[in-house]
Amino acid sequence: MFDHILLATDFSPPLDKLVDRLDFFYRFGARRITLLFVRRVGYPSTISPTHLPHYKELLDEMASHLREQNWKVESRLEEGRPGIRIAEIAAEVDADLIALANHGHSSLDEVILGSVATE
C-alpha cells in the first residue's frame, strides 16, 4: 500500500485529532512520516527568522511524540506558499500520502478541503 506519509502541520487543534488517528495507517503498513511546517511567505515580503526557532521546537516536540508511537520521523521547516511547498516536498521525499488537518471555517470548497488543500 503505502509506507511514507507527509504530515503537513500548522500546529492547529485539528491536527491533534489527525495525529490520534495515524495508528490506522500504521496498521496498514505505513512506518515513516515526514513532518512538515511551511511558514507562509507572500510576495513582496522578506523572510524574518524571528519565529523559526519556535516552529522548530514545536516540530521537534511533535516528532518526539510520533517516535514514541514507533514512527520513523523526519521533520522539515520550509517557507513559501503552503499548498505549493507541500506538493513539492511530497514529490521530493517520495511520499505515498499527504495528510493535513482542516479548520473548516471559510468558503464551501475550503470547508470540505481546507484552503491549503484547495490550493
Buried (B, 14 or more C-beta within 10 A) or exposed (E): EEBBBBBBBBBEEBBEEBBEEBEEBBEEEBEBBBBBBBBEBEEEEEEEEEEBEEBEEBBEEBBEEBEEEEBEBEBBBBBBBBBEBBBBBBEEBEBBBBBBBBBEEEEEEBEEBBBBBEE
